[in-house]
Amino acid sequence: MKQSEIFRQNAENCAHLAETAANEPAFLRFKRMEAAWLALANEQDWLDGEVSPTHNAAASGAGDRAAGKAEQIDQVT
């Protein structure tokens, strides 16, 4: 199994944990962890030569924006 697939499984686990989170701060933390694992998976794909650097930058930016938004919400609560 490729390392990026393991990272994506970890992201999926975080998504499931977010669905069952007891409160909003826990939900947001799991969502940030999910975004981080997806960013790592995309980076690993790039390192393995599976995607171009341009594709990796676009995919990584989306995860960074989602994590940033969750962090802003978490700071408000």
LINNORSUL-V37413 format. One record per residue. SS is DSSP state (hx for helix, st for strand, lp for the rest). Layout:
SS, SS
//
This chain:
lp, lp, hx, hx, hx, hx, hx, hx, hx, hx, hx, hx, hx, hx, hx, hx, hx, hx, hx, lp, lp, lp, lp, hx, hx, hx, hx, hx, hx, hx, hx, hx, hx, hx, hx, hx, hx, hx, hx, hx, hx, hx, hx, hx, hx, hx, hx, lp, lp, lp, lp, lp, hx, hx, hx, hx, hx, hx, hx, hx, hx, hx, hx, hx, hx, hx, hx, hx, hx, hx, hx, hx, hx, hx, hx, hx, lp
//
